[in-house]
């Protein structure tokens, strides 16, 4: 007890749990009071003795309370102060840097280790982001969670564990402070030095093995294009250029065959090649000793897949993908993703038809061994997909097998051809089927032939791929990451102009007795015309040979041209898309095609993209079309830009000079901005 300024005495009183402890003494006194009353009722003398004893107990308890209360309270206060000081000393002396910040980022307190690390006083109240730029308010944990951030400070690396501490829970039972509102909190920061661990982790990552395969795409063709006396020198120069490039990056290279190499390197060496975007792809083309054909190479690398054997298997998959996409590119396959580099030039067309003959014989055997054939192309079937389906249908009919073509929505671009085919007896009954009918017809003894696409997400009816054990893929698009697995026969040749050209070659070797009907030849011929833009794009010797074969089977150019005529609304929409085109980065024409009043606006958008290539200075054209809650992008190029790799960034694909993509959840303007961002980024990366 002590006097205050007014002369009044201030007393220390019990409270809380200690006060409740003294309630037992009061209860005991009350019990003795009842005991005394009961004893007096029974015996007066005994009651007086009990009363005297109870009175003595009351006086003793009261005296002890008056005497020990100040001492006990002072001892508790002293212990609390000493214990708080010990806690503060322990917290301040922690070997781990530790501190508190307010929710807005201002520093509330730092222990000695954190003060020493940051060279700042403990009462520094600056924002934590001024000391550690990576620790912003956005990185702080939420109301009930813990956040971890890895930061670099000086030459050290720290793992910062941030935990939100709610002051409401701490102060809710205390009378010394009152909080207004809810959710008041501070952030506790623990700094764990992981510099050594991070260094070892980085070193371990850099030493991970990578195995690669390098193939010379056109070794024999390039050698045949040079004089005999220079062939050995050309081969030596190519070999020296390849070896020097790999060795300079710290890798090991071994020649397996005249046109095949095995590469072994660590992740550091691979990263340097990836940062260089495999400049060897372009460098090897500069080797020229009079050869009329430039040498091109394909590279497949496997890394982060486990041991050397697993990486070698991944390298095999990568090199197959590089070759399936047309060669002249590098593919890196790690555990999480597949990266593509190069692919800027068109794959040279092979003059041999050995592959077509082998695939035709294999297709005939598969069809002959099954009961039924179901053919389908890609979604939003176009004339190339329909023409290729008709070609396969004709082959299956000649083998005496029931065959069906799966069609979804019949658009205006193929409706005349479907009606034309249905007018003929062979196609009149049940050749064209819907998705539901195709599912009922397909079983394990059915051959499912997929034409004009190799992506399962793009086929007309994906369920058929899981109902049949015999799947055939015939496509001319470059293969991507998403591909049809477990195909019994896969024939993918990006050098071919169209799926119809591919089917025409197969038909010539399928059976000597196969001969297309005139209306079938018209349909297949129309597919070649559309995909080659009237023989202006991707046409080679084999393209004209296929066209000549179709002409011999009765294809009529006049009939095909009449079917391709557009109505006035379509023509105006295409002209409107060309009129409103903008030239982005002085190289890329971007426009939007109106879709109102058009039955198949995506085809009109593709036609507009072809028209934009006729403008001087346009390296590639992109036409965006809104159709059925999606934005369809038609991309076209002549030879300077690979639009396929651009569309792959947007989730699409296609050819080097004909590609497309579909975007969902965006409008025309958002899709236009996304396309521009991709073009800008790829230009900065050197991918274009």
C-alpha positions in Angstrom: 0.0 0.0 0.0 1.1 3.6 -0.7 -0.5 7.0 -0.7 -1.4 8.7 -3.9 -1.1 12.5 -4.6 -4.4 13.3 -2.8 -3.4 11.5 0.4 -5.7 8.6 -0.3 -4.3 5.1 0.2 -4.1 2.9 -2.9 -4.4 -0.8 -2.3 -3.3 -3.8 -4.2 -6.1 -6.2 -4.7 -6.4 -9.7 -5.9 -8.1 -10.3 -9.2 -8.6 -13.1 -11.6 -7.7 -16.6 -10.6 -5.9 -15.5 -7.4 -9.1 -13.8 -6.2 -11.1 -16.9 -7.0 -8.6 -18.9 -4.9 -9.6 -16.8 -1.8 -13.2 -17.7 -2.3 -12.5 -21.1 -0.8 -11.6 -19.3 2.5 -14.9 -17.5 2.5 -16.7 -20.7 1.8 -14.9 -22.4 4.7 -15.8 -19.6 7.0 -19.5 -20.0 6.0 -19.4 -23.7 6.7 -18.0 -23.1 10.2 -20.7 -20.6 10.8 -23.4 -23.2 10.0 -21.5 -25.7 12.1 -21.5 -23.3 15.1 -25.3 -22.6 14.7 -26.0 -26.3 14.6 -23.8 -27.0 17.7 -25.6 -24.2 19.7 -28.9 -25.8 18.8 -27.7 -29.2 20.2 -25.5 -28.0 23.1 -24.9 -24.5 24.3 -21.4 -25.1 25.8 -20.3 -27.0 22.7 -21.7 -24.3 20.5 -19.8 -21.6 22.5 -16.5 -23.5 22.1 -17.1 -24.0 18.4 -18.0 -20.3 18.1 -14.8 -19.2 19.8 -12.8 -21.6 17.5 -14.6 -20.2 14.4 -14.0 -16.6 15.5 -10.3 -17.4 15.9 -10.2 -18.9 12.4 -11.9 -15.8 11.0 -9.4 -13.5 12.7 -6.4 -15.6 11.6 -7.5 -15.7 8.0 -8.2 -12.0 7.9 -4.9 -11.2 9.5 -3.0 -13.5 7.1 -4.8 -11.9 4.2 -4.0 -8.4 5.4 -0.4 -9.3 6.1 0.5 -11.5 3.1 -1.6 -9.8 0.3 0.9 -7.0 -0.5 3.8 -9.3 -0.3 2.2 -11.9 -2.5 1.2 -9.4 -5.1 4.5 -7.7 -5.1 6.2 -11.1 -5.5 4.0 -11.9 -8.4 4.7 -8.5 -10.0 8.4 -9.0 -9.5 8.3 -12.5 -10.9 6.3 -11.3 -13.9 8.8 -8.5 -14.5 11.7 -10.9 -14.2 10.0 -13.6 -16.4 9.1 -11.0 -19.0 12.7 -9.7 -19.0 14.0 -13.3 -19.4 11.6 -13.8 -22.3 12.6 -10.6 -23.9 16.3 -11.4 -23.4 15.8 -14.9 -24.9 13.9 -13.5 -27.9 16.3 -10.7 -28.4 19.2 -13.1 -28.1 17.9 -15.7 -30.6 20.5 -16.8 -33.0 17.9 -16.7 -35.8 17.0 -13.2 -37.1 13.5 -12.4 -36.0 11.2 -9.4 -36.1 7.6 -8.1 -36.2 6.1 -5.9 -38.9 2.6 -4.3 -39.0 0.1 -5.4 -41.7 1.1 -2.3 -43.8 4.7 -3.4 -43.8 6.2 -1.0 -41.2 8.8 -2.6 -38.9 7.5 -2.9 -35.3 10.5 -4.6 -33.7 13.7 -6.5 -34.6 15.9 -8.7 -32.4 19.7 -8.2 -32.1 20.5 -10.7 -34.9 18.1 -9.0 -37.4 19.5 -5.5 -36.4 23.0 -6.7 -36.9 22.1 -8.3 -40.3 20.4 -5.2 -41.6 22.7 -2.6 -39.8 19.6 -0.9 -38.4 18.4 -0.1 -34.9 15.6 -2.1 -33.3 13.4 1.0 -33.2 13.6 1.4 -36.9 10.1 1.9 -38.2 10.7 2.0 -42.0 8.7 -0.2 -44.3 10.2 -3.8 -44.5 10.3 -3.5 -48.3 12.9 -0.7 -48.1 15.2 -3.3 -46.5 14.1 -6.4 -48.3 12.4 -5.4 -51.6 10.9 -8.9 -52.0 8.9 -8.7 -48.8 6.0 -6.6 -49.8 2.5 -6.6 -48.3 1.3 -8.9 -51.1 3.7 -11.6 -49.9 2.4 -11.5 -46.3 0.2 -14.5 -45.2 -3.6 -14.3 -45.0 -5.7 -14.4 -41.9 -5.1 -18.0 -41.0 -2.1 -19.1 -43.0 1.6 -19.1 -43.0 3.7 -17.9 -46.0 7.3 -18.7 -47.0 9.4 -16.6 -49.3 12.9 -17.1 -50.5 14.9 -13.9 -50.7 18.5 -12.7 -51.5 20.1 -10.2 -49.2 23.7 -9.2 -50.1 25.5 -12.5 -50.8 23.2 -14.5 -48.6 20.0 -16.4 -49.3 17.2 -16.6 -46.7 14.1 -18.6 -46.4 11.6 -16.2 -44.6 8.8 -17.9 -42.7 6.0 -15.3 -42.1 3.2 -16.0 -39.6 0.3 -13.7 -38.8 -0.2 -13.2 -35.0 -3.6 -12.0 -33.9 -3.4 -9.5 -31.0 -7.1 -10.0 -30.3 -6.5 -13.5 -29.0 -3.7 -12.3 -26.7 -5.3 -9.2 -25.2 -8.9 -10.4 -24.9 -8.5 -11.5 -21.2 -6.5 -8.4 -20.2 -7.9 -5.3 -18.6 -4.9 -3.1 -19.4 -5.8 -2.5 -23.0 -8.9 -2.5 -25.1 -9.0 -3.2 -28.9 -11.4 -1.6 -31.3 -12.6 -3.7 -34.2 -11.4 -7.1 -35.2 -8.5 -8.5 -37.2 -5.7 -6.4 -35.6 -2.5 -8.4 -36.0 1.3 -8.3 -36.6 3.4 -10.4 -38.8 6.2 -12.5 -37.3 9.2 -13.0 -39.5 11.8 -15.8 -39.1 14.9 -15.5 -41.3 16.6 -18.9 -41.9 20.0 -18.7 -43.7 19.9 -21.2 -46.5 22.9 -19.9 -48.5 24.8 -23.1 -48.3 21.8 -25.3 -49.0 20.8 -23.1 -52.0 24.3 -23.2 -53.4 24.4 -27.0 -53.1 20.9 -27.3 -54.6 22.0 -25.1 -57.5 25.1 -27.1 -58.0 23.1 -30.3 -57.9 20.7 -29.0 -60.5 23.5 -27.8 -62.8 25.2 -31.2 -62.7 22.0 -33.1 -63.7 22.6 -35.2 -66.8 21.1 -34.4 -70.2 21.2 -36.8 -73.1 20.6 -35.7 -76.7 20.3 -37.1 -80.2 21.2 -35.0 -83.3 20.2 -36.1 -86.8 21.1 -34.5 -90.1 17.7 -34.3 -91.8 18.7 -34.3 -95.4 22.2 -35.8 -95.4 21.9 -37.9 -98.6 20.0 -35.2 -100.5 22.6 -32.5 -99.6 25.4 -34.8 -100.6 23.8 -35.6 -103.9 23.5 -31.9 -104.7 27.2 -31.3 -104.6 30.0 -32.6 -106.9 31.6 -35.9 -106.0 35.0 -34.5 -105.1 33.4 -32.1 -102.6 31.2 -34.6 -100.8 33.8 -35.7 -98.2 34.7 -32.1 -97.6 31.1 -31.1 -97.1 30.5 -33.9 -94.6 33.7 -33.0 -92.7 32.7 -29.3 -92.5 29.2 -30.2 -91.2 30.7 -32.6 -88.7 33.3 -30.0 -87.5 30.6 -27.3 -87.2 28.4 -29.6 -85.1 31.3 -30.9 -82.9 32.7 -27.5 -82.2 29.3 -26.1 -81.2 28.6 -28.9 -78.7 32.2 -29.1 -77.2 32.3 -25.3 -76.8 29.2 -25.5 -74.6 30.9 -28.2 -72.4 29.2 -31.2 -73.8 30.4 -34.5 -75.2 29.5 -35.7 -78.7 29.9 -39.0 -80.4 29.2 -39.9 -84.0 26.9 -42.9 -84.2 26.4 -43.0 -88.0 27.2 -40.7 -90.8 24.1 -38.5 -90.1 23.4 -39.3 -86.4 25.1 -38.1 -83.2 24.8 -38.8 -79.5 25.1 -35.8 -77.1 25.9 -36.0 -73.4 26.1 -32.9 -71.2 25.1 -31.4 -67.9 22.3 -29.0 -67.2 24.6 -25.9 -67.3 25.7 -26.8 -70.9 22.1 -27.4 -71.9 21.0 -24.1 -70.4 23.7 -22.3 -72.5 22.4 -24.0 -75.6 18.8 -23.1 -74.8 19.7 -19.5 -74.0 21.5 -19.5 -77.4 18.2 -20.9 -78.9 20.3 -23.6 -80.5 22.0 -21.3 -83.0 23.6 -24.4 -84.6 20.3 -24.9 -86.4 20.9 -21.8 -88.5 24.7 -22.0 -88.4 24.9 -25.4 -90.1 22.8 -24.0 -93.0 25.6 -21.7 -93.9 27.9 -24.5 -94.9 28.1 -24.3 -98.6 30.5 -26.0 -101.0 28.4 -25.6 -104.1 25.5 -27.8 -102.7 22.2 -26.6 -104.0 20.4 -27.8 -100.9 21.2 -26.4 -97.4 22.0 -28.9 -94.7 19.4 -29.0 -91.8 19.6 -30.8 -88.5 17.1 -31.9 -85.8 18.0 -32.2 -82.1 16.2 -34.0 -79.4 17.3 -33.7 -75.7 16.0 -35.4 -72.6 16.7 -34.0 -69.1 15.3 -34.1 -65.6 13.8 -37.5 -66.3 15.9 -39.5 -63.8 19.0 -41.5 -64.8 20.8 -41.6 -68.2 18.6 -44.4 -69.5 15.4 -42.5 -68.8 16.9 -39.3 -70.3 18.0 -41.3 -73.4 14.4 -42.6 -73.8 13.1 -39.0 -73.5 15.7 -37.9 -76.1 14.3 -40.5 -78.5 10.7 -39.1 -78.0 12.0 -35.6 -78.4 13.8 -36.3 -81.7 10.8 -38.2 -83.0 8.7 -35.1 -82.3 11.2 -32.8 -84.0 11.1 -35.0 -87.1 7.3 -35.3 -87.0 7.1 -31.5 -86.9 9.2 -31.2 -90.1 12.7 -31.2 -88.8 15.1 -28.2 -88.7 14.4 -27.7 -85.0 15.4 -28.7 -81.5 13.0 -30.2 -78.9 13.9 -30.4 -75.2 11.8 -32.8 -73.1 12.1 -32.6 -69.3 9.9 -34.0 -66.7 7.4 -31.2 -66.7 7.2 -29.7 -70.2 8.5 -29.8 -73.8 10.2 -26.8 -75.3 10.6 -26.1 -79.0 13.4 -24.1 -80.8 13.8 -23.3 -84.4 11.5 -24.7 -87.1 11.7 -21.6 -89.2 12.1 -23.2 -92.6 9.8 -25.4 -94.6 10.7 -29.1 -94.7 11.9 -30.1 -98.1 9.6 -32.5 -100.0 10.8 -36.0 -100.5 10.6 -37.3 -104.0 10.3 -40.9 -102.9 6.9 -42.5 -102.2 8.3 -45.5 -100.3 6.6 -44.3 -97.0 3.2 -43.9 -98.8 3.5 -47.4 -100.3 4.4 -48.9 -96.9 1.6 -47.1 -95.1 -0.9 -48.0 -97.8 -0.2 -51.7 -97.4 -0.4 -51.4 -93.6 -3.7 -49.6 -93.8 -5.1 -52.3 -96.2 -4.1 -55.1 -93.7 -5.7 -53.3 -90.8 -8.9 -52.7 -92.6 -9.0 -56.2 -93.9 -8.6 -57.7 -90.4 -11.5 -55.7 -88.8 -15.3 -55.8 -89.3 -16.0 -52.1 -89.7 -14.3 -48.8 -90.5 -15.2 -45.4 -88.9 -13.6 -42.3 -90.3 -13.5 -38.9 -88.7 -11.6 -35.6 -89.1 -11.4 -32.6 -86.9 -14.1 -30.5 -85.3 -15.7 -27.9 -87.6 -15.0 -30.2 -90.6 -13.6 -28.5 -93.7 -13.3 -29.7 -97.2 -9.8 -31.1 -96.7 -11.0 -33.2 -93.8 -14.1 -34.3 -95.6 -12.2 -35.1 -98.9 -9.6 -37.2 -97.0 -12.5 -39.1 -95.2 -14.1 -39.7 -98.6 -10.8 -41.2 -99.9 -10.5 -43.6 -96.9 -14.2 -44.4 -97.3 -13.6 -45.4 -101.0 -10.7 -47.6 -100.0 -12.7 -49.4 -97.3 -15.6 -49.9 -99.7 -13.3 -51.6 -102.2 -12.2 -53.9 -99.4 -15.8 -54.9 -98.8 -16.0 -53.4 -95.3 -18.9 -51.3 -94.0 -17.6 -47.8 -93.5 -19.0 -44.6 -91.9 -18.0 -41.0 -91.8 -18.6 -39.1 -88.6 -19.9 -35.6 -89.0 -21.0 -33.0 -86.4 -22.4 -29.7 -87.5 -22.5 -29.5 -91.2 -21.4 -26.0 -92.1 -21.9 -24.1 -95.3 -18.4 -24.9 -96.5 -19.1 -28.6 -96.7 -22.9 -28.8 -97.1 -22.8 -28.8 -100.9 -20.3 -31.6 -100.9 -22.3 -33.7 -98.4 -25.5 -33.2 -100.3 -23.6 -34.0 -103.5 -22.3 -37.3 -102.0 -25.7 -38.2 -100.5 -27.3 -38.0 -104.0 -25.2 -41.1 -105.0 -26.3 -44.6 -104.1 -23.1 -45.6 -102.2 -23.5 -42.7 -99.8 -27.2 -42.6 -99.6 -28.0 -44.8 -96.6 -25.8 -44.7 -93.5 -22.4 -43.6 -94.5 -22.7 -40.3 -92.8 -23.4 -40.7 -89.1 -23.7 -38.5 -86.0 -21.6 -38.8 -82.8 -24.2 -40.9 -81.0 -24.5 -43.3 -84.0 -20.8 -43.6 -84.3 -20.4 -44.5 -80.6 -23.0 -47.3 -81.0 -21.2 -48.6 -84.1 -17.7 -48.6 -82.6 -16.2 -51.5 -80.7 -12.9 -53.3 -80.3 -13.2 -54.8 -83.7 -13.6 -51.5 -85.5 -10.9 -49.5 -87.2 -11.1 -45.8 -86.3 -9.3 -43.7 -88.9 -8.5 -40.1 -88.0 -7.6 -37.7 -90.8 -6.4 -34.1 -91.0 -5.5 -33.9 -87.3 -3.3 -35.7 -84.8 -4.6 -34.1 -81.6 -7.2 -36.0 -79.5 -8.8 -32.8 -78.3 -9.5 -31.7 -81.9 -11.1 -34.9 -83.4 -14.7 -34.9 -84.2 -15.7 -37.4 -81.6 -13.0 -38.1 -79.0 -14.9 -41.0 -77.3 -14.2 -43.2 -80.3 -10.5 -43.2 -79.6 -11.2 -45.1 -76.3 -13.7 -47.5 -77.7 -11.5 -49.1 -80.4 -8.1 -50.8 -80.1 -7.2 -50.1 -83.7 -6.6 -46.4 -84.5 -5.1 -45.0 -87.6 -3.8 -41.4 -87.9 -3.3 -39.8 -91.3 -2.3 -36.2 -91.0 -0.2 -33.5 -92.6 0.1 -31.1 -89.6 3.1 -30.8 -87.4 2.9 -33.0 -84.3 2.7 -31.2 -81.0 2.8 -32.3 -77.3 -0.9 -33.3 -77.4 -1.1 -36.3 -79.7 -3.1 -39.4 -80.2 -1.4 -42.2 -78.2 -1.2 -45.9 -79.0 -2.1 -45.6 -82.7 -1.7 -48.9 -84.6 -0.7 -46.9 -87.7 0.5 -43.3 -87.7 1.4 -41.5 -90.9 2.3 -37.8 -90.2 4.1 -36.0 -93.0 4.3 -32.1 -92.6 5.9 -31.9 -96.1 2.6 -32.9 -97.7 0.3 -30.0 -98.7 -2.9 -31.5 -97.5 -4.6 -34.5 -96.0 -6.3 -35.1 -99.4 -2.9 -35.3 -101.1 -1.7 -37.8 -98.6 -4.8 -40.0 -99.1 -4.4 -39.7 -102.9 -0.9 -41.2 -102.6 -2.1 -44.0 -100.3 -5.0 -44.8 -102.7 -2.5 -45.3 -105.6 -0.7 -48.1 -103.6 -3.7 -49.4 -101.6 -5.0 -51.7 -104.3 -4.5 -51.8 -108.0 -8.2 -52.0 -108.5 -9.0 -48.9 -106.6 -10.5 -46.1 -108.8 -12.3 -43.1 -107.4 -15.7 -42.2 -108.7 -15.9 -38.7 -110.4 -17.8 -37.2 -107.4 -15.3 -38.7 -105.0 -12.4 -37.4 -107.1 -14.0 -33.9 -107.1 -14.2 -33.9 -103.3 -10.6 -35.0 -102.8 -9.4 -32.5 -105.4 -11.3 -29.7 -103.7 -9.5 -30.4 -100.4 -6.1 -30.0 -102.2 -7.2 -26.7 -103.8 -8.3 -25.2 -100.5 -5.2 -26.2 -98.5 -2.8 -25.0 -101.2 -4.8 -21.8 -101.9 -5.3 -22.8 -105.6 -1.8 -24.4 -105.8 0.0 -21.3 -104.5 1.1 -22.6 -101.1 3.1 -25.7 -100.2 2.8 -27.2 -103.6 5.5 -29.6 -104.8 5.9 -32.2 -107.5 3.9 -34.8 -105.5 1.0 -32.3 -105.2 0.7 -32.0 -108.9 1.1 -35.7 -109.4 -1.8 -36.3 -106.9 -3.9 -33.7 -108.8 -3.1 -35.5 -112.1 -4.2 -38.8 -110.6 -7.5 -37.3 -109.5 -8.0 -35.7 -112.9 -7.5 -39.2 -114.4 -10.2 -40.4 -112.1 -12.7 -37.9 -113.4 -12.2 -34.8 -111.2 -13.6 -31.7 -113.0 -12.1 -28.3 -112.2 -15.2 -26.5 -113.5 -17.5 -28.3 -111.1 -15.2 -27.7 -108.2 -14.9 -24.0 -108.9 -18.7 -23.6 -109.1 -19.1 -25.1 -105.7 -16.5 -22.8 -104.2 -18.3 -19.6 -105.3 -19.4 -17.4 -102.4 -22.6 -15.5 -101.8 -22.6 -11.7 -101.6 -22.7 -11.6 -97.7 -19.6 -13.8 -97.5 -17.7 -11.7 -100.0 -18.5 -8.5 -98.3 -17.5 -9.9 -94.9 -14.1 -10.9 -96.3 -13.6 -7.5 -97.9 -14.5 -5.8 -94.6 -11.9 -7.9 -92.8 -9.2 -6.8 -95.3 -10.3 -3.2 -95.1 -10.0 -2.9 -91.4 -6.6 -4.7 -91.1 -3.8 -3.1 -89.1 -0.1 -3.6 -89.7 1.5 -4.5 -86.4 5.3 -4.1 -86.0 5.4 -3.3 -89.7 5.2 -7.0 -90.5 2.0 -8.6 -89.2 -1.4 -7.9 -90.5 -4.1 -8.3 -87.8 -7.8 -7.9 -88.5 -11.2 -9.1 -87.2 -13.8 -10.8 -89.5 -17.5 -10.0 -88.9 -19.6 -13.1 -88.2 -23.1 -11.7 -88.2 -25.3 -13.3 -90.9 -22.6 -15.8 -91.9 -23.2 -19.6 -91.7 -19.5 -20.4 -91.4 -17.5 -17.2 -90.5 -14.3 -19.1 -89.6 -13.9 -20.1 -93.3 -14.4 -16.5 -94.3 -11.7 -15.5 -91.7 -9.3 -18.0 -93.3 -10.0 -16.6 -96.7 -9.4 -13.0 -95.5 -6.1 -14.1 -94.0 -5.0 -15.5 -97.4 -6.0 -12.2 -99.0 -3.9 -10.2 -96.6 -0.7 -12.0 -97.7 -1.0 -10.3 -101.1 -0.1 -6.9 -99.4 3.5 -5.9 -99.8 5.4 -6.0 -96.5 3.1 -8.5 -94.8 5.1 -11.4 -93.4 2.2 -13.1 -91.7 -1.5 -12.4 -91.3 -3.9 -13.1 -88.4 -7.7 -12.8 -88.7 -9.8 -13.1 -85.6 -13.4 -14.4 -85.8 -16.0 -14.6 -83.0 -18.0 -17.7 -83.4 -20.0 -19.8 -80.8 -18.5 -18.1 -77.7 -14.9 -18.6 -79.0 -12.4 -16.5 -80.8 -11.0 -18.3 -83.8 -7.6 -17.1 -85.1 -6.6 -18.0 -88.7 -2.9 -17.5 -89.2 -1.2 -17.4 -92.6 2.4 -16.8 -93.9 4.4 -17.3 -97.1 7.9 -18.2 -96.1 9.4 -15.7 -93.7 7.5 -16.5 -90.5 6.5 -19.8 -88.9 3.0 -19.2 -87.8 2.7 -22.6 -86.3 5.0 -21.8 -83.3 3.0 -18.6 -82.8 -0.3 -20.4 -82.6 1.2 -23.0 -80.3 1.9 -20.2 -77.8 -1.9 -19.7 -77.9 -2.8 -23.3 -77.5 -3.2 -24.0 -81.3 -1.0 -25.4 -84.0 -0.9 -26.3 -87.7 1.7 -25.8 -90.4 4.6 -23.4 -90.8 2.5 -21.2 -93.1 -1.1 -22.3 -92.2 -2.1 -22.5 -88.6 -4.8 -21.5 -86.2 -5.9 -21.3 -82.6 -9.1 -21.0 -80.5 -9.4 -18.8 -77.4 -12.2 -19.0 -74.9 -13.3 -16.5 -72.2 -12.1 -13.4 -74.1 -13.6 -11.0 -76.7 -12.1 -9.8 -79.9 -10.1 -6.9 -78.4 -8.7 -9.1 -75.6 -7.7 -11.7 -78.1 -6.0 -9.1 -80.3 -4.0 -7.8 -77.3 -3.0 -11.3 -76.4 -1.8 -12.0 -79.9 0.2 -8.8 -79.9 1.8 -9.7 -76.6 2.9 -13.1 -78.0 4.3 -11.5 -81.2 6.3 -9.0 -79.1 7.6 -11.5 -76.7 8.6 -14.0 -79.4 10.4 -11.2 -81.3 12.4 -10.3 -78.2 13.3 -13.9 -77.6 14.5 -14.3 -81.1 12.0 -17.0 -81.8 10.6 -15.2 -84.9 
